[in-house]
């Protein structure tokens, strides 16, 4: 559905994208992750035709992106582009006209979209009287009012409480499973990407560093689990752990180790015998560990510190 080939873009001497190649399959929910300034928004703007690439090409549904492909794309931007004094229904009317829907199409489609985002009872409510979660849902409705083939969601749940976030997640799953819509999702919420995306790409400084399913991305961390320890003598813990083949990593203030084999808690504690431990915990390899490893890139055996 979406193919990006050798896409490059420079801003004022800074390389925002560097030969980016990306393929998103029809009906797939694809998560594009990366730190601020990684090139995610630039990529979206190039897909939508808001920017012109220095090099490379974007294809939507096998056609070069341009005026003909714009009606196939729906976008939910980070900021709600809503008219606050207009009602939900009036906002949808306005954007549906821009997308070229006829009067009859609008009369059918707008009630359907309001129902899809659970705002039917708010059709005549001005946007300024809606909660933040409701406004995000209305933005979602606007993005799908013209039945796009490709839906781009740029940080769709940033700033929402957990209840509103769950509502948006439900909408994304519905569009993917029931309508087969192709979705490109950018987010800083790694649990969101874990829950929603079939495949994930990690981008930094305009380059795609890693891509795949969660299972494939876990190959970046060859461990059965992550063990976190709280100790007054981290040097001793690191020295002892490395003798057992544990790879040390420090994420923020947490000292963690990649454990290559599954151990009982009693056996795990025995590996640290003689090291003063205040606490020890274990967890599966999560996307946050993979993300930090890919974007911060410690060498084998190096203690990786968050922000490096």
Secondary structure, DSSP 8 states (H G I E B T S, - for coil): -EEEEEEEEEETTEEEEEEEEEEE-TT-EEEEE--TTSSHHHHHHHHTTSS--SEEEEEETTEESSHHHHTTEEEE-SS----TTSBHHHHHHHHHHHTT--HHHHHHHHHHHHHHTT-GGGTTSBGGGS-HHHHHHHHHHHHHTT--SEEEEESTTTT--HHHHHHHHHHHHHHHHHH--EEEEE-S-HHHHHHH-SEEEEEETTEEEEEE-HHHHGGGS--SEEEEEEES-HHHHHHHHHHTT-EEEEETTEEEEEESS---HHHHHHHTTTS-EEEEEEE---HHHHHHHHHH---TT----TT-
